[in-house]
Amino acid sequence: MNVLNLTDIRTSLVRGLFLNGDWSASSAGVTRVIHCPADGTRVADVTEGTAADARAAVASARQAFDDGTWPGLPEIERGQVLLRVADLLGRDKAAYARAEALDTGKRYIEAEYDIQDVISCFRYYGGLAGTDSGRVIDTGQPDAISKVVHAPVGVCALITPWNYPLLQASWKVAPALLAGNTFVLKPSELTPSTSILLMETLREAGVPAGAANLVTGPGPDVGAVLSSDPGVDLVSFTGGLATGKLIMAAAAATVKRVALELGGKNPNIVFADADRESAIDNALTAIFLHSGQVCSAGARLIVQDSIHDDFVAELARRAKDIRLGGPFDDDAETGPLISSGHRDKVHAYVQTGVTEGARLLCGGFIPDAGSLAAGSFYPPTILDGCHAGMRVVAEESFGPVLTVETFSTEQEAVRLANDTSYGLAGAVWTENASRAQRVARDLRHGTVWINDYHPYVPQAEWGGFGQSGNGRELGLAGLAEYRETKHIWQNINPGPSHWFGPSTAGAQQ
Ligand code: NAD
């Protein structure tokens, strides 16, 4: 078996664009250097796609869809290909995890977990093949057969962010392929490596030429073409709110299907009767995992007033001890932010919060000494005394910044938690099972955890209420995004209906 190694990786990365089943050069001959955000080292030189390359990729996907090779395969065979993808990803897990860790700066072990989740996603959708072929309708007429079947949507543009590069891609690629679509994947320009590698794996698994295409490059050029080109039938986007609005507007001109997975400003509600140790420990993971660069991060701690002082003091004490470091630093507990530009944006949110009246309990500075100074690190930061009117509470900073609000009654907790334009995820901590269920029912968020934070399974839908997006990924709804519904009616004993004739005038002649 041909195990991907680092030499293969570098060769693939230099190539960059994957069209019609093979690598090709950028039409502009441009290359982008990818740096590891932990220390600025050069990770890879990647061919940078252009608007013209994006149009060529759409043409490749269009032709592959229209010639029918992939859409025409029985679904069960497409599922077999996805299961092979999962096997190959398992074989090459170390190479994938290394590439992901270097691009994002996240700890290698976290990247390994991510790749394992990618494998689970391909296995889940591969296993769904053949389990739902549609419905037969009882028409009440023996000569009429009516059935509702699934059809692929067509050519899908899949646009992904930098925080979980391959995982976010897999949530789109696996169901899109199972449903019989062809696609163009555009990864974040900051973290393209694992998406590039995926093209090799898809080809090896048997995805035919043109069914899977990849264009690297900047959003305003490549992404904009993908969301407006008439050859694209569906755009599935994961990323920021502002970009999501641009994509929705661009897609409107040709009435494309649009699925959006946008940001969140997620509440983590802690009642006084919660198990103290579990709630504190998980409140840290909720926000500081991957340095807060998680769309579902528990960025808003909403804690009952009677336990506020003790709870928040202990949280701050532990947050100060969190060790930062690069992907292969054994002592590190979390990594850097994706870029110095993003780090500066997060810092500006913290400064604004303090100006607006928040009390800084820990963090809130840019490390400028030692090994951390070479990377875009930002320490775990807690702001107390916050309210929903503050920008640092209302807007997504997408960094390791926890804001603290207090409540006294259950109704107030729910009101505060729902006081956001987003609605992606939230959690409630309480030993009272009835209260837990009531609060879970009343939260206007797409995922609700009770006495837990962050777990998800590919079988369960993921997505947001409000401005966290529309549509769902994962689960059955995540497959439905990539399917058209078609009603087929067959009359097996046709005859005239005489609605309009034969006319009586004709009979008189
Ligand atoms: P981003 O919006 O800046 O970029 C996402 C992708 O869109 C990138 O590939 C980028 O090149 C592309 N893009 C940029 N401008 C474009 C345009 N005009 N047209 C088309 N494409 C364009 O987001 P990001 O900074 O990469 O990722 C962070 C954001 O992603 C956060 O807001 C986070 O909450 C969100 N996110 C959401 C989920 C979820 O499941 N809801 C998951 C992960 C990340």
Residues whose N, C-alpha, C, O or C-beta is under 5 A from the ligand:
A	BS01	NAD	I159 T160 P161 W162 K186 P187 S188 E189 G217 P218 G219 P220 G223 A224 T238 G239 G240 L241 T243 L246 E261 L262 G263 G264 C295 S468
